Structure formats: C-alpha cells, structure tokens
Amino acid sequence: MDIKAVILAAGKGTRMKSETTPKVLHQIMGKELLGYVLDNVKDITNEQYVIVGHHAQEVEKYLQKNYETAKTVLQSPQLGTGHAVSMVCPYLENYDGLVLILCGDTPLIKAQTLKEFIDFHKSTNSDISVMSTMFDNPTGYGRIIRTSDNQVEKIVEEKDATPEQKAVKEVNAGIYCLDWAKVKNSFSQLKSNNAQGEYYLVDIISWGRENNLNVNAYVLDDSDEIYGINSRQNLAQAAKILNHRKLDELMTSGVTIVDPDSTWISEDTTIGQDTIVYPSTYIEGKNKIGKNCKIGPMAHLRGGVEICDNIKVGNFVEVKKSKINSNTNVGHLSYIGDSELGQRVNIGAGTITANYDPISKTKSKTVLKDDVKIGSNSVLVAPVTVEQGANVGAGSVITKTIPQWALALTRAPLKVLENWVTRKLQNK
C-alpha cells in the first residue's frame, strides 16, 4: 500500500526568538530539525509533502538543496493544523492509500517507531490512528479523551479543556495515520469554534467517530520521542537526548566513549569497533569512522568526513569534508579540510590545509598520497598535491605539486647574531 507523508512546517516558532531562522531549520549537531523528520520517513513513505508558511522561501531552498524529492505546499494564511493538512487535498484528490502526518519540529521520533505505528494502523484495520503517550505532567499537550469502554472519543487541546480533562495524562503525540480516501472529506468540514479560532487537526478524531470510522490510539512507551521544539531550551534538551541515545548505541556496539558527559556525536555518524573517542570531542554532520581509531581529546569533525581503520585524530584537530586512509596520524593542532590523505601519512602539529579562497569564495582540494610526511607548522595551499613518499619540512608553505620521494622546503636561512643579547643589555 502507498504511504505518503505530510509534514507540518509552517509555524512561526515565536518562542525561538529568531528573526532570521524558521523554527524547523534550527540545528542539532549540524542537522536541521526538519531533516531529522524527513530522514525518518524517507524509507517508509514514497512521497513527502512539507507544509510551509513563515520563512517559506528559506525552507523551500533548504529542501531543494537537501531533499529534492520532497514537495512544498504553501499555507497562507496559517489558520491551524487542520487547515495546514487541507492544503494537500488538491494534490491527493484521487489518492487511495495511507497518509502519515507529522510535525517538522519533532527530531526525536524514530523510524522504527513510525513503522510500528503504521503496522498498528493496518493490524487494527483503522481508518484513523493517532499516536499518544503518557505524561505525569501533561501541561501544554492535547488530551486523549476516551469513552467508558476505553475507545478514543476525541482530543481536546489544553486551552479548550475542562479541569477534569486537564487531569488526563494520556496526550496527543501529534502523529497520525489516515486512510486518506475515507478521511479526506473531514478537512472541508472542520470548524474553528475554539479558543484559538483555528481549524484543529485533532478534530478529525471526533469527526471520525461521528462518521462511524474505526479510530484508534497507538500508545508510545518512550515519550521522549515526541518531544517538540518550541524554545532554545527545548532545542538544548532535545540535543542532549539525541546525543545520549547515540552514545549508548555506539558503546553497545563496541566503541569506547571515555567521557559521555563531554562527548557529542551526531546521529548520522557511524563508528567501527574498538575505536576510542576521548573527552570533549564534537562530531557533527554525516561521518564514517573505521575500526581501532583514536579520536580526540578535543577533536572536531564537521561533517563529510571518512576515516578508515587504525587512524589517530588527536587533540585540537579539526577535520571537514575529507577522507583519511588507514594507518595515518593527524596528531594535534591541525586543520584538514577538503582533503584526501593516503595511507601511512603523518601530519605534524599545526599543519593547515588552506582550502578557501576568500576572493573567489571557492574551496579547493589538497591531496596527500601514501607515505607522505608533513612537518609541523606547514601550510598546504589548495589546490595542491604531494605525491607518494614526499616529505615537507617544518614551517613550509606548499603551493605546487611535490614529486614522489622529494623533500620540499620553503624555510628561510637561519641567521645567528652572536652576542646580540649581551650588546642589548649593555646599551640599556
């Protein structure tokens, strides 16, 4: 059965206090909130519709660059979540399959959870399924209201709830699965007679009951997964949850994390067995790290990094968009960007790959072939290649190709002025 996704990403995000960045494009470890949601639905659904509104152009630009298959649908003005979903009705007029609805500001939801939710929808022959979870303090969330025989009756938003309804601990997780052909007519029948004066998506639950549809709630055990981002505080908390989840996964698979409290590793980074990650290391973006490596302490991997086996990336080393082949050592205090390092390469302290031209605003590549040795405090001005086995003396600036097994030096001759200090002291 076809499954399409509708992702709500039109909100202003007032509490984020940002004039330039829409809420769904705020980042956690180098990845946008909307990116987390799209990555978790891309293998489950065959088409994704992103509802855009505030800062629509910025969100559309982001999608065009990173998720070409996702389609954007403009909601203007923003009249509520039910109104947002209704914007896709013209695109799905003749569609007869499932529609999965999510919010673009919930980066913690897992793909496996979404699969289980869809399986629940199918196994219960549901027409409408809503995901719910239990909170000891449900303040701010819509409450799941059930009948005396435990059937889902409706969802009541916090601002519209009675004191008795506010005491309910089962809350709406904001994720729905719909049999579209049976439910699409609900979006033209929603009413805005509520405290917000908006068309609520939650009202499709009571609509379904009134129209004798099979409505069910899937109760999610891990309530962290539906944690929504509405403030910078929420953003920081979600980052901690994601990081803890990733570090636990890595340690379970055979990676040593010396100090989980000071180590940050992105969801899209893979690390092989017996690699050790030392304290205060920050790894963002998408990276692949091999086996038996040593990373850090205080290393920074900025994304697009491939590190093969038996490699050391030491303290205060920054690596970005580079490949480092096996048995290579980047010991300390170096920057490796837009580069390819061969096997058995040794990078001395303070080495810089100067990859960016601020005049043309272009980035170029540095290539170091197998067995190259770079002396400390050297600068490799890209585009440049150092061929196999060549050595670069300490303090050199390399601007052209260095042939195999050669020694490259740009060091000024050493001058020694004897008794210079003595004369200075005598003339004080």
C-alpha positions in Angstrom: 0.0 0.0 0.0 1.2 3.5 -0.9 2.1 5.7 2.1 2.6 9.5 1.7 3.9 11.8 4.4 2.6 15.3 5.3 5.0 17.3 7.5 3.8 20.4 9.2 6.5 23.1 9.0 4.6 26.4 8.5 4.7 27.7 12.1 6.4 30.9 13.1 8.1 29.5 16.2 7.7 32.7 18.2 9.3 31.4 21.3 12.5 30.6 19.5 13.2 34.4 19.4 14.7 34.2 15.9 14.3 36.9 13.2 16.2 35.0 10.5 15.8 31.3 11.0 12.5 29.4 10.8 11.9 27.0 13.7 12.3 23.8 11.6 15.7 24.9 10.3 17.3 25.3 13.7 20.1 22.7 14.0 21.1 19.9 16.4 24.7 18.8 15.8 24.8 20.3 12.3 21.4 18.9 11.1 18.1 20.8 10.8 15.1 19.7 12.8 13.2 19.2 9.6 16.0 17.0 8.3 15.6 14.6 11.2 11.9 14.2 10.5 12.4 13.7 6.7 15.2 11.2 7.2 13.0 9.1 9.5 10.1 9.0 6.9 12.0 8.7 3.6 12.3 4.9 3.7 8.7 4.5 4.9 6.9 6.8 2.5 7.1 7.2 -1.2 6.3 10.9 -1.3 6.6 13.7 1.2 4.7 17.0 1.3 6.1 19.7 3.5 3.6 22.4 4.5 5.5 25.8 4.6 4.4 29.2 5.7 6.6 31.5 7.7 10.0 31.9 6.1 8.7 29.7 3.3 11.5 30.6 0.9 14.2 29.6 3.3 12.5 26.2 3.9 12.0 25.6 0.2 15.6 26.5 -0.5 16.8 24.0 2.2 14.6 21.3 0.7 15.7 21.9 -2.8 19.3 21.5 -1.7 19.0 18.5 0.6 15.7 16.7 -0.2 14.9 17.1 -3.8 12.0 14.6 -3.7 10.1 16.5 -1.0 7.4 18.7 -2.3 6.4 22.0 -0.6 2.9 23.2 -0.2 2.3 26.8 0.9 -0.1 27.6 3.8 -1.0 31.2 3.7 -2.5 32.5 6.0 -1.8 30.0 8.8 -5.2 29.0 10.2 -4.3 26.0 12.2 -3.1 22.4 11.8 -6.3 21.1 10.2 -6.1 23.9 7.7 -2.4 23.1 7.0 -3.2 19.5 6.1 -6.1 20.6 3.9 -3.6 22.3 1.7 -2.5 18.9 0.3 -6.1 17.9 -0.6 -5.8 19.1 -4.2 -2.6 17.1 -4.7 -4.2 13.9 -3.3 -7.7 14.2 -4.8 -7.6 10.7 -6.3 -5.2 9.1 -3.9 -6.2 5.8 -2.2 -3.6 4.9 0.3 -2.3 5.9 3.7 -1.1 9.4 4.8 1.3 9.8 7.7 1.1 13.2 9.3 4.0 14.6 11.5 5.3 17.8 12.8 8.6 19.2 11.5 9.8 20.2 14.9 10.0 16.7 16.5 13.5 15.4 15.7 13.5 12.6 18.3 10.9 10.3 16.6 12.5 7.1 15.4 11.9 5.5 12.0 11.3 2.2 13.8 8.5 3.7 15.9 6.8 5.1 12.8 7.0 1.6 11.2 5.4 0.1 14.3 2.7 2.8 14.2 1.8 2.0 10.6 1.8 -1.7 11.4 -0.6 -1.0 14.3 -2.9 1.0 12.0 -3.0 -1.8 9.5 -3.4 -4.6 12.0 -6.3 -2.9 13.8 -8.0 -2.1 10.4 -8.1 1.5 11.5 -9.3 4.4 9.4 -7.7 7.0 11.7 -4.9 6.3 14.1 -3.3 8.8 16.4 -0.1 8.3 18.4 -0.4 9.0 22.1 1.9 8.8 25.1 1.6 9.2 28.9 3.0 12.2 30.8 2.9 12.8 34.5 2.8 16.5 33.8 0.8 16.8 30.5 0.6 20.6 30.6 0.6 22.1 27.1 -0.5 18.9 25.3 -3.9 18.0 23.8 -5.6 15.3 26.0 -6.8 11.9 24.6 -10.4 11.6 25.8 -11.7 8.0 25.9 -15.2 6.6 26.3 -16.2 4.4 29.2 -15.3 1.3 27.1 -11.8 2.8 26.5 -12.4 3.8 22.9 -10.9 7.1 21.6 -13.6 9.7 21.6 -11.8 12.9 20.8 -8.8 15.1 21.5 -9.1 18.3 23.5 -6.5 21.0 23.3 -5.2 22.4 26.6 -6.8 25.8 26.1 -10.2 24.2 25.4 -10.0 21.5 28.2 -12.1 21.4 31.3 -10.4 20.9 34.7 -11.4 17.2 34.6 -10.0 16.8 31.0 -6.7 18.6 32.0 -6.2 15.8 34.7 -5.9 13.2 31.9 -2.3 12.0 31.5 -2.6 10.5 28.0 -1.7 13.1 25.5 -1.7 13.6 21.7 1.8 12.9 20.2 0.8 14.9 17.1 1.4 12.0 14.7 -1.5 10.5 12.7 -2.0 7.7 10.1 -5.1 8.1 7.9 -6.9 6.0 5.3 -7.0 9.0 3.0 -9.9 8.1 0.9 -12.1 7.7 3.9 -10.9 10.8 5.9 -10.1 13.5 3.2 -13.6 14.9 3.4 -13.2 15.8 7.0 -10.8 18.7 6.1 -13.6 20.6 4.4 -15.9 20.1 7.4 -13.6 21.3 10.2 -14.9 24.2 12.3 -13.0 26.9 14.1 -15.2 27.3 17.2 -12.4 27.0 19.7 -10.3 29.2 21.9 -7.7 29.8 19.2 -10.2 30.4 16.4 -8.3 27.8 14.3 -9.0 24.7 12.4 -7.6 21.9 14.5 -6.2 18.7 13.1 -7.3 16.9 16.3 -10.9 17.4 15.4 -10.7 14.7 12.8 -10.9 12.2 15.7 -14.4 13.3 16.8 -15.3 13.6 13.1 -14.3 10.0 12.5 -16.3 8.8 15.5 -19.4 10.7 14.2 -19.0 9.1 10.8 -18.6 5.6 12.2 -15.0 5.2 11.2 -12.6 3.0 13.1 -10.5 5.3 15.3 -7.6 4.0 17.5 -4.7 5.4 19.5 -1.2 3.8 19.5 0.4 4.4 22.9 4.1 5.2 22.6 6.2 3.9 25.5 9.1 6.3 25.1 7.6 9.8 25.5 10.9 11.4 24.7 10.4 10.6 21.0 7.6 13.1 20.6 9.5 15.9 22.4 8.6 19.1 20.4 10.9 22.1 19.9 9.3 25.4 20.8 12.2 27.3 22.5 16.0 27.4 22.7 15.7 25.5 26.0 13.8 22.7 24.2 16.5 22.7 21.5 19.2 22.1 24.0 17.3 19.4 25.8 16.5 17.5 22.6 20.2 17.7 21.7 21.1 16.0 25.0 18.5 13.3 24.4 19.7 12.6 20.9 23.3 12.6 22.0 22.7 10.2 24.9 20.8 7.9 22.6 23.7 7.9 20.0 26.5 7.4 22.6 24.6 4.5 24.2 24.2 2.9 20.7 27.9 3.2 20.0 29.1 1.9 23.3 26.7 -1.1 22.9 28.3 -1.8 19.5 31.9 -1.8 20.8 33.0 1.8 20.7 34.7 3.3 23.8 33.4 6.7 24.8 35.8 7.8 27.6 33.6 10.6 28.9 30.0 10.6 27.7 29.2 13.8 29.6 31.6 15.8 27.4 31.3 13.9 24.1 28.9 14.8 21.3 28.4 12.6 18.3 25.7 13.1 15.6 23.1 10.6 14.7 24.5 10.3 11.2 28.0 9.2 12.3 29.0 5.6 12.2 32.0 4.3 14.1 33.7 0.9 14.0 34.5 -1.5 16.8 37.4 -0.8 19.2 37.6 2.9 18.3 38.2 5.2 21.3 36.6 8.6 21.5 38.3 10.8 24.1 36.7 13.6 26.1 35.5 16.9 24.7 35.2 15.6 21.2 32.4 17.1 19.0 31.4 15.2 15.9 28.6 16.8 13.8 27.0 16.1 10.4 27.4 12.8 8.5 30.6 10.9 9.0 32.1 7.4 8.8 34.8 6.4 11.2 36.5 3.0 11.0 37.8 0.4 13.5 40.7 0.8 16.0 40.9 4.6 15.7 41.6 7.2 18.3 39.6 10.4 18.1 40.4 13.3 20.4 40.5 14.6 23.0 39.1 17.9 21.9 38.8 17.0 18.3 36.1 18.5 16.0 34.7 16.6 13.0 32.5 18.9 11.0 30.7 16.5 8.6 31.5 14.8 5.3 34.4 13.0 6.9 35.5 9.4 6.1 38.1 8.0 8.4 39.4 4.5 7.7 40.9 2.0 10.2 43.8 2.5 12.6 43.8 6.3 12.4 44.6 8.8 15.1 42.9 12.2 15.0 44.4 13.9 18.0 43.8 16.9 20.3 42.6 20.2 18.8 42.4 18.7 15.3 39.5 19.9 13.1 38.5 17.8 10.1 35.9 18.7 7.5 34.8 17.1 4.2 37.9 14.9 4.0 38.9 11.2 3.6 41.8 9.9 5.7 43.0 6.4 4.7 44.3 3.7 7.0 47.3 4.0 9.4 47.5 7.7 9.1 48.2 10.1 12.0 46.9 13.6 12.4 48.3 14.2 15.9 47.4 17.6 17.1 46.6 21.3 16.5 45.9 20.8 12.8 43.1 21.7 10.3 42.3 19.2 7.5 39.6 20.5 5.1 38.5 19.3 1.6 41.4 16.9 1.6 42.3 13.3 0.8 45.1 11.7 2.8 46.6 8.4 1.8 47.8 5.5 3.9 50.7 5.9 6.4 50.6 9.7 6.2 51.9 11.7 9.2 50.7 15.2 9.8 52.9 17.3 12.1 51.5 19.7 14.7 50.0 22.9 13.4 49.5 21.8 9.8 46.9 23.7 7.9 45.2 22.8 4.6 44.4 26.2 3.2 41.3 25.2 1.3 39.4 28.5 1.0 40.0 31.5 -1.4 38.2 34.5 0.2 38.3 36.4 -3.1 36.7 33.9 -5.4 34.9 32.3 -2.4 35.8 28.8 -3.7 37.2 25.8 -1.9 39.9 23.6 -3.4 41.3 20.2 -2.6 44.5 19.0 -1.0 45.8 15.5 -1.9 48.5 13.8 0.1 49.4 10.4 -1.3 50.6 7.3 0.6 53.6 7.6 2.9 53.7 11.5 2.8 55.2 13.2 5.9 54.3 16.8 6.6 56.5 18.7 9.1 55.0 20.8 11.9 53.6 24.3 11.2 53.2 23.8 7.5 50.6 25.3 5.2 49.3 23.4 2.1 47.7 25.9 -0.2 45.0 24.1 -2.2 44.7 23.0 -4.9 47.8 21.1 -4.3 49.1 17.5 -4.4 52.0 16.0 -2.5 53.0 12.7 -4.3 53.8 9.4 -2.7 56.6 9.4 -0.1 57.4 13.1 -0.3 58.4 15.0 2.8 57.6 18.6 3.6 59.9 20.3 6.0 58.6 22.0 9.1 57.4 25.6 8.6 56.9 25.3 4.8 54.3 26.8 2.6 53.5 24.5 -0.3 51.8 26.0 -3.3 52.5 23.4 -6.1 52.8 19.7 -6.7 55.7 18.0 -4.9 57.0 14.9 -6.7 57.5 11.4 -5.3 60.0 10.9 -2.5 61.2 14.5 -2.7 61.9 16.9 0.2 60.1 20.3 0.0 61.3 23.3 1.9 60.4 27.0 1.9 62.2 27.8 5.1 64.3 31.0 5.3 68.0 30.5 6.1 68.8 30.5 9.8 70.8 33.6 11.0 72.7 33.6 14.2 73.8 37.0 15.6 76.4 36.2 18.2 76.4 38.2 21.5 73.3 40.2 20.3 71.6 39.8 23.7 74.7 40.9 25.6 75.0 44.1 23.5 71.4 45.0 24.1 71.7 44.6 27.8 74.9 46.7 27.9 73.2 49.5 26.0 70.1 49.8 28.3 
